[in-house]
């Protein structure tokens, strides 16, 4: 009986922020997968273990959650003033689909360390000790990310005392700057607020008319008020992910918001954009107990935010959604800004299911339009395994 032998491909399994994924150098992929298309998608699906009707990704590297069903391709950049190009693929769990429509802000923290260790950054730009500045071109959304990676004795420093809620163990801090983070999404004309308003009335059949802030920054995000959909903003994963009606409601909100933002031409088009846009709900500060058992005090945060990712409530906060939160918080009049107490601000600390996170943004109003020069936050990253992944040939 004939059989297909397995091929092996050099890869590294990394945690970045509160996500983890399989990282590849472009040059290490099979030739057919070095260019976008069906061959690349098929390879990444098989690596991760999708599509899996059982929803477990047992026969692959995926962890059966939106935070762990991720792939990254990195290559030397041909763009001026950039070190590497970074492409992110969000792999669907139960469908044969790889979504290339957005970035992963959490895994962005691992791109710099991976690029340095993989020899993709000019050695002259990497200090033996200190901070290496890695200039990353985020190819999905056409934006620049600056990663500040700690170096010790000529190697990336991965261990340290920086603590990130949603990650069990401390590690070394990687500071990220998301430059000009307003996403230039198709149909949105490159506008940060594609509808032209800070707050819209969004009609959602079966739900009602919701006030919504729809923003393209970091990742297209639809913010609604927690109370308007029956929540307090202190919910943990089980409160929503075990409720099929709630999940259906959020997907309906997402579809109608995407249509209003110009991201899709008709409601069925939402099936082609599982990764974007995101839906998040906000509320004023309140005491709650995080998923780790850690108490979060209202006085220690500016607002509460919960966000949906790939159809489920995220266990912490997506990095790109954090950029959207920081950007919207910096602009007076958005629902995020109002929940945080209103007024001008350059940084915000918000409560999420796993704890808290601080993100900063620099917003400027010029000629009646808001622009954000950059959003800033800290994450951490660590190599979990390196070597080869194996997939059946063909």
C-alpha positions, 0 to 999 in steps of 0.5 A: 500500500502506497503512502505519502511520506512526511516532509519537514519544514524549519519552524519555531513555536513562540508565545507572543503576548497572550497568544502563541503560533508557529513562525516560519522564515519565508525562505524555509517554506516549500517553494510553492508556499513561498507565494500567496495562494492555495498551496500556502493556505493548505500547508498552514492548515495542515500544520495547525491541524485544520479543518477539524470537525471535532474542534480540537486540532489534535492532529496539528500544532493548533490549540483549538482557540483563536489565541493558539490557531496562528501562523507567522511568516517573516522575511528580510524586508526590501522596504527602506528603513525596515528590517523585516516583513511580517505576515500573519495568518489566522487559521480557522479551527473547523473550516478550511480557511486562513484569514489574512485580513488583519494583524495579531498584536500579541504575536507582533511582540515575538516577530523581533526576537524571531527575526534576530535569532533567525538571522533576518536582521543586519547584525550591525543593528543588533547590540550585544547588550542593551535594546535592539530596535527592529523595524517591522513592516506588517504586510497584512495591513501595510503598517510599521511596528517598532519592536524594542527587544532586550539583548544580553550577551549577544542573544535575545533575552527572553526571561525577566520580571515583566508580568503580563496578565493572561500569561502565567510566568514573568518574562522579558519586556518587549516594548511595541510602537504601532506607527500610524495605526489607523488601518487602511481597510478596503471600502473605508477610504483609509479613514479611522472612522469609516462612517465619519462619526465617533458614535453611530446608531447601528441597527441590528435585527433581533438585537435593536439599535445600538450606539457603536463606535466603529474604528479602524486602528490596529484592527477594525473594531466595533465598540458597543456599550455593555449595558445595551446588550445585557452585560456588566463588562465584568464577564469572564469567558464562560459567561458568554462562550457557553451561551449559544444565543450570545455568540449568535448575537455578537456575530450578528452585530459583527456582520452588520457593523462590518457592512456599515464600515464598508468592510463587506459588500453584503452580509454573507461576506462576513464569512470571508472575514473571521478575523476582522472586524472585532466586536468589543463591549465597554463599561465604566470601572467596577470591581471584579475577580479575574479568571486567575482569581486575582481581584481587580479594583475599580480604582485601579482601572479606567474602564472595562473592556471585553472583546470577541475573537473568532466567535468567542470571548477572548481570555484576555485582550488581543494586542491589535484590539488594545491598540484600538482601545487606546486610540479610541480612548484618546479621542473625546466622544467615542464610547471608549473615551466616555466609559473611561470618564471622557476628556483628553488622555494619552493612556488608558488602563483597562480591565479584561477577563485576565486582569489589566493592561495599559496602552498609550496613544497619541491622537491629534485633531487636524482639519476636523479629522483625527489622526493617531501617530502611534500606539504604545504597549508592552508585551513579552515573548518566548521561544517554546520549541524550535526545529521542524514541523512535519506534514504529509507530502502533497 
